[in-house]
Amino acid sequence: MRSTPDFRLQTKEQTNHQHQDFCFQLLNNKIMTIKGTIENIEYRNTAGHEKKVVTLVPDHRQRAFVEFRGRRMDDLHGYKENDEIAVDVTLEGKISKNSGIQYNNLVAQEVLAAG
């Protein structure tokens, strides 16, 4: 059983990002687990970077888009739409070099059948 991630709020003065008033920092590289139903599995190849993005529905009001990159894409074999799964993810925050837009990605570390 994994512990709940430790989030701490930082002010603008405490972070290196110019346009960010607040940011959440995941401490100690802890992993979160998201459980839900697979709504969609989409393959994407952008500039040679392959990944599969799983649309996961934890409940009927929310959606999580989880990225499976590299060898993690093979972890999805045997799973299909409407399967219940649990995915261990890490948070990866990025700022686009071109547009300055901020992104938070959920990157898969492990997938298991929920039950």
N, C-alpha and C positions, 0 to 999 in steps of 0.2 A: 504494500500500500504506500503510495507516494504522499508526501506531505503537501500542504497547500503552499503555492508559491508566495514568496515574501515580496510584496510590492511596496515601494516607497515613492512618495511624490517629491519631485525636486523642482525648485524654482528656476527661473531663467538664469539667474546668477550662478547656479550650481551646475549648469550644463553647458556644453560647448556649442550647441546648435543656436544659430542667430535668431531664427524666426519661430522659435518654440517657446511658448510661455510656460508650459508644464510638460513633463514627460514621465512616463512610468518606467522604472528600471527593474528588470528581473534580476534578482540577486542570486549569486552562487550558481548560475546556469541551471536552475531547477527546471524540471519538466512539469507541464500541466497535462492532465488527461481530459480529453473531450469525448463524450459518448453521444452517439446519435445514429440516425438512419441515413444511409447514403442516398442522396437525391440524384446525383450525377457524377460521372467520372469523365474528365475531359483531358485529352492529351494536348500539350502545347510545346511548340518548338520556336523559341525566339532567339534569333542570332546564334543558333547552335546550342542554346541552353535548353535541354529537354526536361520536361517535368509533366506530372499528372496532377491536376487540381481536382480534389474531391469536394463536392458541395455536401456538407454534413448538416443535418437538421437535428439539433439537440431537443428542440420542442417545436411546436407549430408557429412560433412567433419569431424565431431566430434562425440564422444560417451562419455557418463557419466555412471558410474556404481554406482547405488544408493542402499545402504543397508537398508532393512526394517527388524528390529529386534523385537523380543518379540511380544507384542500386536500390534505393527505397521504392522506386516505381515497381520493381518486381514483387514487393510485399503485397501489392494489390491483387495479384493473381488469385483467383478463386472468390473474390468479392464482386458483388454486382449491386445494381440499384435495389433499394429497399432492404438491404442487409443492415443489421444492427452491428456497429463496431465501436471500439474504444481506441482512440489514437493518442499516443503520447506526443506532445509537440513542444517545441521551444519557440520563443518569440524572437523575431528578427526585424528590427526597425531600420529603415533606410530612408535617405533623402535623395531624390532624383537629381543627378548631376545636370540634366538638361532643363528641367522645369522647376526644381526646388520643391516639388510635391513630396509630402511625407507619407510613408507607407509602413504598415505593420503586417508582417507575414507570419503565418503559423506554419512552421516547418516540421513535417512528420519525422519522428525518431523511431516509432514502433507502432504497429497496428495489431489489434487482437479482436476476435469475435466477442461482442458484448454478451453477457449472459449472467 
